[in-house]
Amino acid sequence: SRRSPSTQLLRLRGFRSLEERQKMLLPLLVSAAATADTSDHELAQRLKLSLWQRGVLECGADGCGASSAEFPRLAATWLSQQHLPIVRLRGGADGCGGTSCEPPSANLDALRAELGEEFAAALDQNEADHADDCAASCESFYCGPGAQLPAGAAEARSHSMGSVPPEDFADAFKFPLDLIRVTASPLIPPDEAEAAVAVANEEGMSSNEYASGKYKLGGDWVKKMPRTRAWFQLAFGRRRLGCDRRLCTPPAFAGRFNSRLESLIFPTIAALFPEIVSSASVLRAHSVAILKYNSSHPRTDVHVDDGILAMTLALSPRANYTGGGTFFEHLGEGSVLPMEQGHCTFRPGSVRHGGHPVTAGERYILGAFLLIEDRVEHVRRLQNQGRAARGRGDLARARRLFKWALKLNPRCATCLKNWAEAITAQASGGPLSPALADAAEEKLRRSLALLPEDSDAWYSLGRVLSERGNREGAVEAYRRSLAITSDDADACFNLAVLVGDGGDASEEIALLRRALSAKPDHGQAWGNLGVALASAGDLDAAEEPFHNAVRFDPSAKNWINLARLHQAKGRAPQAKAAMAEAQALGGARQS
């Protein structure tokens, strides 16, 4: 009779040879054409793929370790979950399965001929920019051969990066894309981490503000901090570039941090990502920043990084702060990957992530965007060109550039989202035409089919549907966005407007308070909260919101609302003064 999964598992635990493991498991796996040469790594990857297709988090909350060590756990999980139906296929339900879902690499010469001179010029610009960026990297940080790593030095826990491969070189990265790597041991000792923070703080980094989308952090790019930059040159590589040691670093730390890029960081990256990194000598530290999180500057926006690979190095011990850590949107808002001081996370730059809010204490990190000298990221750079064109108001060219990026990688969810935003910007402040609204909605739905955990795409879809008069669809889109990132202030605000218009004052007030908890200086949210409370008859509770509204958004509308509150509470002089502020801004005259 057929053995139950529990019986199979008991037999599996007793296996010692690769041949026995293959004999038991591989006939049970979909498309598992094993040979005598099939390695533990390949077997583990097939198990991960089969779990992922069934909606099971293949590596669990703690990630996967080395394939040989993880094989029994993965096999046990698979045997208990194999009865589940396949619920998802990589990159959307396009019929791909097994391990051959990777999109083929683009034939650039054929595309140059097909798309013409403007496209060819855009690729040439990418190549020139890439060469310039690599050269600039070598002026600031180590470039050259890497050292031989000690045995076990590159050990890391791995986590999935979601449903789509990296935007560039997608054909080189093989599923199941457990490409977020967290080091198993620290890359630098505590005194070196503390020294990096001390030098940067002496140069004023702690008091500087660094923008991350809707939020601000303390910190700055290392290239903007001459002493810190010089210290890192001394610490991270052989290049001195005329650096005075007395200026660059306290003598007590001289040599301790020396050659980390050369001796450990670059060789570790090369060992962790052999699919695309031919050797440590081709890696470039393009952009390096030190960032500070605290209760007043607690988090970053959800974002992607401007490099094929990126790294986050923890410079603070976890005991120094509450909250914090890096979260990855596709893993869920509560799935934070914390790191102890000296540990590092390496990942593809195109995975959506953010800094989880710090509620107390101070958290310092070093973040870096990495380039590969012999690999030009045409998809990312075409999108950069497209965003620049959109910023200049050249929306037609922006749309072409995003379309070309999608031509190179048809599963680029960000390309579709950027293309949709370039379409909606066409309205120049006015309403979208039906044709443009159709096009924008179609691009956003295609993007979400590829990457359903993208809160920004759901938010953008909500805006498009709201403008089209589809209130029910917009409400659902905003709710999907908030289900992924619950404290997005703008999504909370927009949803509050819609539910308030629908007559649900209680949820409107709750959503506005959520928006303000995430972004206390959101002037429009303060204004709407005051109106909602006043409309419910609670003038006392509306007082603070109306005052904060004119503090953070001193518009004529908010001054008029404050004037009306003063008038309703019998404060004629204050009402007159507030109305005068509104009139100075072009607001309605007091009757």
N, C-alpha and C positions, 0 to 999 in steps of 0.2 A: 504494500500500500504506500501511498505518497506520504513522505515525512512531513510533519508540521514544521513551521519556522523555528519553534523552540528546539526541536530535535536537530534540525540542521545547525542551529547555533551551537548546541553542545558539541556536535562533531567538529564544527569549525574551530572551536577554541583549542581543540587538541591537535590541529594541523601544525606541522613544522616546515614542510617544504612548499616552494612556490607551485610546484606541479599539483599538489593536493588542493591548494587554495583555488587554482584555476579550475580544477575538475569539479569542485563543488559550486563555485559562484558564477563562473563565466557562462555556462549554459543558461543560467537564470537571467542574465543581463541582456537588455535589448542591444542588438548590433554589436555584440562583444566578440569579435573575431580574433581570439587570442592565439598566440603561437608560443613556442617554447621560449622565445626571447622576450615575451611580455614581462615588463618590470613591475615591481610593487607600486611604483609611482603611477604607471599607466592603469593598473588595476584600481588603485585608489581614485584616480581621476574619473574612471567610468562609474564607480560607485557614487561619487559626488554628483556627477551629471544625472544619474538615474534618480537620486534623491531630490535634486533641484527640480527636475521635471515634474515631480509629484508634489511640489509645494513645500518640501521639507528643507529647513535650514541645514545645509549639508555639513557645515563645520560647527554648528552650535554657537552659543554666545561667546565661548572662549576661543573660537577659531580652531584650525587644524594645525597639527605639528608635522613632523617628518612623516612621509607616506608609510614607511615601514612600521613606525610606532602607532600610527592612526588606523592601520588596516583592520585590526579586530573590531575597534569601535565602529568604524564606518560599515563594516560587514554586518555587525549586530543591528545597527540602525536600519540598514537596508532590508535585512531579513524580516524585521518587524513592520516595515512600511511598504514592502513591495506590492501589497494588495491594493494600494491606493492607485487611482487612475492618473494618467499623465494629464496634467492640467495646464501646462505652459510649455511653449517652445521658445527657444532663444530668439530674442530680437523681434518678438511679435509672432502671431500665429500664421507664419508663411509656409508651413509645411516642412521646415527643416527639422531634423532629429538626429539622434546619434551624436557623433562627435565631429561631424563635417558641416557645421553651420557657419563657419567663418566665411565672411564675404571675400571674394577673390580680390587680390590687389589690383588697383587701377592701372591701366596701360596709359601712362602719361603722354607718350608720343602719339598714340592714337587719338587721345582726347585733345591734344594740341591741334591736330589736323581737323578734328570734328568741330571744335568750339571756336577756333579762330584766334586771331592775333591778340585780342584783348585778354582772353583766357591765358594764352601763352605768356603775355607780359605779366599777368598776375602771378604765375608760377615763377617766372624769373625774379620778380620782386621778393617772393618768399625765399628763394635761394640766396639772394643778396642779403636780406635781413637776417637769415639764419647764420650766414658766414659772419656778419658784423656782430651779432649777439654772441656767437662763440668766441670771437676774438676779444670782445669786451669782457667776457667771463674770465679769460685767461689773464687779463690785466689785473684783476682783483683777487682771483682765487686759483688754487693749484690746478694745473693741467699737466698730465704726463702719465707715465706707466704707474700702475698700482702695485702695491706690495703683495706678496704671497700671504693669503689669510691662514691663520692657524686653524687646525681642525676644529670644527664646531663653531667657529666664530660667526658664521652667517646663519645660524639657526634662528628661525622666526616662526611665530604663529601666523597663519594665513586666514583671511576672511574674504568672502565673495564680494565682488564689486557690482553685482546686480545683473540685470537682464541683457545688457548690451555691452559689446567689447569696447576697449578704448577707441577714441575717434580716429586716431592715426594708427597705421600698421595693424588694423584689426585682424588681418589674415595671419599675423604672426603670433597673436595671443590665442591660445587654445582654451576651449571651455574645459572646466567649469569656472574659469575666471576668478579663482581665489587669489586675487592679485594685490589685496591690501595686506601688507606684511608688517608685523610688529615684532621688534627684536626680542629675543628670549633673554638676552643679557645686555647691560648698559654698554653703549658705545664710548661714552666718556665718563670719567670719575666725577664725583660731586664737586671737588675743588675747581675743576676746569669749568663746570657749568656755572658755579658761583662767580668765578672770575669774569666770564663772558658777560653776565648780568651787571657786575660791578662796573666794568669799563663802559658799557653802554649807558648806564645810569649817570656816571660821571659826565658823560657828554650830553645829558639832557634828554635821553630817550624816554624816560619815564613820564616826563611832562608833555611830550609831543602826542598829538592825536593822529591816528592812522585810520582812514576810512575803509570800511568793509561793507559795501552796499548801503543798507539803511542804518547801519550801526557804526560806532567808532570805538577804537581801541587805543590804548597807549602803545607807542612803538614807532618804528620807522625802518626804512630800507637801510641796510648796512652801508651801501654806497654813499648815502647822504650823511654818514657819521664818520668823518675822517679818522679819528683816533680809533674808533671801534673797527673800522675797515682795516686799518694798519695792524691792529692787534690780531684780527682774524687772518690776515696775510701771514703774520708771524706764526700764528697758532695752527692754521689749517694747511700750510704748505711751505715749500722751500723758498718761494719768492720773497724778497725783502723790499724791492722797489725803493731803496733809499730810506727805509723806515728807521728812525731813531728808536732803539730799544727802550730808552728812558721815556719816550713819548708813547710808544705803542702799548706797553704792558708793564705792570709792576714786576720788578726783578724776581720776586718770589715765584711768579708763575712762568717765568721764561723757560721755554722748552717743554713744559708739561703737555701743552696742547698741540705741540708741533707735529705737523704732517698727518693730522687725522684724516683729511680727505685722501691723502696718498696711501696711508698705511691701513686704513680701516673702512672709511665710509664709502669711497668709490669702489674698492674691491668687494665690499658687502653687496652693494647695489648690483654690480656685475654678476655676482653669484646668485642673487635672488631673481634677476630678470634676464636669464641667458637667451630668452626668445628674441630680444631686441638689442641687448648690449653685448657687443662682440668682445669688448675688453674694457677695463677701467680707464684706459687711456683716452677713450672717446667721450667720456662724461664731462659735462660742463655745469658748474654751479652758476646759473644765469642770474637769478635774482634771489637775494638772501635778506631776510628781515628778522628783527627781534621784536616780539610783540608781548604786551603786558595786558592781562585780563584782571579786573577787579570788580567790585560791586557797582561802581559807576560806569565802567566800560566792560560789561560782562561777557560779550559774545560777538561772533561774526555772523554775517548773513550766510545762508546756504549758497555755495559757490563752487566753481571749478577753478583749477589752477592753470597758469599760463606756461605749461611745459609738458613734455611727454611723460615725465615722471616728477614726483614731488616728494618732499620729506618734511616731517615735523619732529624736531628734537626737543624733548622735555628738559628745560633748564631749572625747574623748581621741583622740590620734593612734594609729593601729594599732601603731606601733612601741613603744607603752607597755605592751602586753600580748600574751600568747600565748593562742590560742583565741578565744573570744568571738564576737560577731556574733549576728544574729537568724536563727533557723531556723523554717521553716514546715512543719508536720507533713506536709502533703499532698505536698510536694516531696521528702521523704525526709530522714532525719536528717543525712546528710552534705551536704545542700544549704544552706549557710549564706550569708546575704547580708551580707558585711562592708561597713562604711562607713568611709571616712576621716573625720578630724575635720572637723566643720562640715557634713557631708552629712546627709541626712534621708530616712527611709522613711515614706511615707504609705500607709495601707491601710484597708479596712473593718474596723471593730472586731470583727466576728464571725469573722474568719479565725483559726484555731488556730495559735499560734506560741509561741516561748519564747526565752529568752536562752541561747545556746550556752555551755557551761562555759568559764570562764577558768581556765587552769592556772598562769599566772604573770603578775605585773604587776598593773596596775589599769586598769579600764575604767569610764569614767563616761558616762552617757547622760542626756538629758532625755526623759521620756516624757509624752505628753499624750493625754487622751481628749477628743474634740471633739463638740460638739453643733451642730445646725443649728436656728436659732431658729424657722423656719417649718415644721419637720418634727418631729412627735412620734413617737418610736420606740415604738410600742405593743407590738410583739413583745418587744423587749428589756425594757421596763418591766413587762410582765405577768410575764415570767420572774423579774425582780427581786422582784416582789410574791410570786410563788410560792416563791422561796427563803426569803424572810423568813417566810412562813407555815409552811414546813417547819421552820425554825429555832425557831419558837414551839411546834412540835408540832401545829399545825393542819393535819394531812396531807390531810384531805378538801378543804379550801380550796386547798391547794397543788396538788393534782391538777386541780382545776377551772381554776385559773389557767394551768397548763401546757397543758391541753386548749384553753383559749380562745386562747392564743398560737398553737397549732397551727392553730386555725380561721382565724386571720389569715394564716398562712403554712404551708400543708400540707407544704412541703418544709423545714421547720425541724428539722434533725437534733438540735440542742441541746434543743429543746422536748421531743422524744420521749425523749431521754436523761434530762432532768430529771424528766419524768413517771414514767419507770421507777424512778428513785431515790426518788421520793415513794411509790411503791408498795412498794418493798422496805423502806422505813423503817417501814411499817405493822406489821411483825412485832414491834417494840419489844424487840428482843434475842432473841426466840424464833424458831422456824423459820417459814418462809413457808408459807402454805396453798397447796395445788396451784393454786387459782384465781388467787391473787396472783402466784405464780411464773410461771404461764402468761402473765398480763398483762404482767409486767415483761419477760419474755423476748421477747414479741411486740414491745413498744415498742423494745427495744434492737436487735432484728434489723431493724426498719424504719429506725431511725436509721442503722445501718451500711449498709443498702442505699443510702441517700442519701449518706453520707460514710464510705466504707470505710477511710479513713486515720485514723480517730479512735481513738487508742490508749486513751483513757479509756473509750469505749464497749465496746471489746473487753475491757478489764479488768472493767468492770461485768458484762458478759455472763459472764465467767469466774466471778465470784463467785456469780451466780445459778445457773449450771449446777452449780457445785460444791455449793451448798446443796441442789440437787435430786438429788444423787447421781450426776450425769452426769460422772464423772471424765474420761473421754476427751474429751468436749466442752469441759470446763473447761480441760484442758491445751491443747487447740488454740486456745481463745480467748486464754489468757495468752500463748501463743507468737505469735499474731497481734499482740497488743499490744506485745510486746517486739521484734517485727520492725519496728515503726514507731518506738518509743522504747526503745532497747536498754538504757538504764540506769535504768529506772523501778524504784525500790527495792521498792515494794510488790508490783508484778507479779512481780519476781524472787523475792521471798519466798514469795508464794502458790504460784507454780509449783514452787518448791523443796519445799514441803510435800507437794504432790501427787505429784511424782516420787519423793520419799523414801518416801511411803506405798506407792508402786508398786515399791519395792525397788531403785531406781537411786541408790545412795548417792553415787556419783561425780558425777553431774549435780547432785544435791541440794547437795553441797558447793560445786561450781562456781557454782551460782546464788546461794547464800548469800554467797559472796565477791563476786559482782557486785553484790548488794544493798548490801553493806557498803562497796564502793568508791564507790557513788553516795551512800550515806547512812551515814557512819561511826558515827552515834549510834543506829542501829537496834537497840535492845536485844533484841527478839525474835529478830532474825537472829543476833546474837551467841550467844544461848542455844541456838538450834537448831544452829548450827555446832558449838558445844561438844559437844552431844549426838551429832551425826553423827560427829565425830572420835573421841569416846570410844567410841562403839559400834563403830567400825572398829578399836579397840584402840590408838589413838594418844593416850594420856593426856597426854603432854607437849604435843602440839599443841593439845589441848583446854583447856589452862591459861589462855591469854590470852583466848579467847572466853568462858569462864565468868566470869572476872573483869570483862571488859567488859560482860557481860550484867547483872550486879548494879550496875555503875556507871551504865548508861544506862536500865535497867529493873529497879529493885530490888524485884521481885515475890517472893512466897514460893516460887514454882516455881523461879526462877533461883537463889535462895539455897539451896534444897534440892539442886539439881544441883551447886552449888559445894561444898556440904558433902560430897556423895558423892564428888566428885573428891578432896577432901582425905583422906577416909577411905580411898579406894582407894590413895592414895599414902603412907599411914601417918602422916598429920599429924592426930592425934586432937584436939589443942587447937583447931586451926583449923577442923576439922570441927564441933566442938561450938559454936564461936562463930558459924559460918555458920548452923547449925541454929537457934540462938537467934534470929538475925535472922528466919528463916523463921517461927518460932513467934510472934514479935511481930507478924507480918503475918497470922496466922491459918493458917499452914501446918501440915503434918502434924508430929506430935511424933516425936522420934527414938526408935526402938525400942531 
